[in-house]
Amino acid sequence: MDVSHSRLLVAAPLRVEVWALRPGLDGCGVMRTGMGSARSQRAARRILEAPAKRVAVAGLCGALTPDLAPGDVVVASSLLGGDECFPTLESGSLRESLAHVGIEARVGPLLSVDHVVRGAERSQLADSGALVVDMESAWLAAGAGGRPLAVLRVVLDAPGREIVRPGVLRDLGIALRRLRSAAPALAAWAAPLQTDRSAALH
């Protein structure tokens, strides 16, 4: 866990997500928070105490709609689930930073639940309006404490491409490479001035 930097703290639930993100987050802090709601709630208290000026959550997710596939990048416009609702996130500027590194991101609601979503439950949860689902973001977001917050997730599993299936390792590689390529955009999003953001992307 490295939270010594004051510009940006990125919370990533899994070790493999931290591994993918860290090379592109020069000058930023990264915290591995653990999977699931309970670990995320505990991590949120640590995030709240961290000196960072901005907070981001980044990692993998599941798609709820069939127009998303492994490797697609989603920036959350709002978070559903958990004890609080975060209706407005820093989605526009992060999407712009992603575009500068050649990544076209979808923007839309993200739903956090306390279990792995499979099969027909995807379409049921899609009725909430969410594009993707994870098990942490809504709880981790509480750690922002009023600071600018962004959530970036990369699709790993999707309708017809479940988390337990042949080929999942190939899709995991695709998703992690995309997460790694998106990391510099997170660092640029946290730059205090637009000129600094541009410099961070080059």
Protein Blocks (a to p, Z undefined) as FASTA:
>chain_A
ZZkbfkbccddfbfklmmmmmmmmghiacddebgajklmmmmmmmmmmpcbfbdcddddd
ddfbfkbcehiacddfbdeedjbdcfbccfklmmmmmmmnopacddddddddfbdcehjl
lmmmmmnopabdcfklmmmmmmnnopacddddddfbdehiafbdghklmmmmmmmmmmmm
mmmmmmmmmpmbfklmmmmmZZ
